[in-house]
Amino acid sequence: MPRFIQRPTARVLLADDDDRLLLFSSVDATWFTPGGGVAKREPLNVAAARELREETGRRVAPEDLGPVVATTSGHWRADWDGRIRFSVDSFFFLRAPVFDLDPAGLERHERTYITGHRWWTFADIRATTENVVPWGLAGVLERLYAGEIPAEPVRLPWHHPEFAHLAEPTR
């Protein structure tokens, strides 16, 4: 069995007052939420607040993020070193007025990987054929936008491209 690197992440489903969700685009044509790796012994909500500040310039107190509302996990191979990682992605939900993003806190690899951002409407997320991760996001957003915070985090399918066939409808 090959060794793999544990890589927990803390991510934010950041919605504005009009139920639009902030997503970043990437060089591999994927749209994804703000967030990233959790440092050793760093609480998830602290990591999520830090990542949100670094990637968008938006400051938020960790306790304002509330509970984890969704998770997904799985293995993936990093392009830069070929090593296998096991990620557990934890998602927080936050509403905030639209603001001008400040990318000053992005790390060098993020500046190369992230190609832009967009505030997506719920209808756009539901209807798109583009690769938006995590898979199953529309169902979670529908509940969150209705004011329902799940008692336990919603478990979403792993979204790595190697498993794309699992997201296709069955015939």
Secondary structure by P-SEA (a helix, b strand, c coil): cbbbbbbbbbbbbccccccbbbbbbccccccccccccccccccaaaaaaaaaaacccbbbbcccccccccbbbbbbbbccccbbbbbbbbbbbbbbcbbbbbcccccaaaaacccccccccaaaaacccccccccaaaaaaaaaaaccccccccccccccccccccccccc
